[in-house]
């Protein structure tokens, strides 16, 4: 059968090792801050000044290498849905974020990069029409989060796009 040689060529071209003999590497330890997102939450806030409420479910995925946030508008039918995958590169601690939503593939093309500092995860996604900066901050005393999303402006300033208060459901 010719499929195996083709598969071997594809694996070689992509720089991947043979998959039959090598198990995947173990995932990096998931940061405690991201683990604090696990569970069911309600997000209340605004998008461009319009009030919104989303149900949020978060937890580890893909072998624990990412934290997945699944946000769904509580309207029936939902007007918005997103899945955000946040991981941390084990070699340098860079946050990698993939934001996929109901606006489709065109707006899900770039991934975000950023850092964890204290109780804050911040990443910037460089969309074609300008970067967005997402800041997810945890208040351990309240057991709650805030998510602030800002859009870049000419000259380097940031403008409010969305803000959410996130509390356990």
TORVO-289623 format. One record per residue (C-alpha): x, y, z. Coordinates in steps of 0.05 Angstrom, whole numbers, plus 5000, padded with zeros to 4 digits. Each point is the difference from the previous one (the first is absolute). Last residue first. Layout:
N
XYZ...
***
This chain:
169
456156055779506650255026501450734983503050364939499550754993500750174927502950584960499950114925502950454945503250575039505350374961507649915002505050544979505849844953499850594952494349714959495449615048500649305027493749645024499049825073497049405034499349985076498349355034498750025075500349405046497049775065501949615063498950645038506549965040503549644943498650584952501949734931501650444940499049834926502950554956498749944925503550474951497350054929504750164942498050354936496349894935503749364983499249735071506249995045497449655062503050265065500449615064499350155074499049505057499950345068500649735071507550115005502450124929498149494947502550204931498050134929498849714931493749974959498549554941498550264931494749704955493750005043496750614968499849704930497949335029493250205024496450565037497249465045506549965039506949725003505250355043506749635004504650235056507449865012503050255065507550024999503249645059506849934966501249254987493349735026495750414952493650185039493149844974493450364991494649734954494050464990493549734975494850514981492450064991495750604982492750164986497349405038493049794982497650135052504450515035505049725050505950154954504849415002507350015023504349385000506750125032505149454988506349955042505649704958505449475007495749585047499749414951496450424948495350325051500050295070493850375024495350584989492550094993497450704988492750214994499650694968496450645017500350634957498750745008501750454940505550515010504849724948499149315031497550045071500049625065497749385033503649334996496949425039504649435020500449255000506449645019507650054991502650724998504449895061503749484958502650584957503050335061502949345024504149954936499149354963506449585005502849904930496849454960503649334996503449894933496049594950501849264998505349804950500249364960493950054954500250754989506550044963503150685016497050644971503650494956494050134955503449724939501849365038492949895024497250124931505249544968498449455050492550084986501349944926504249375011494449715043494350164952503149624941497349315017
***
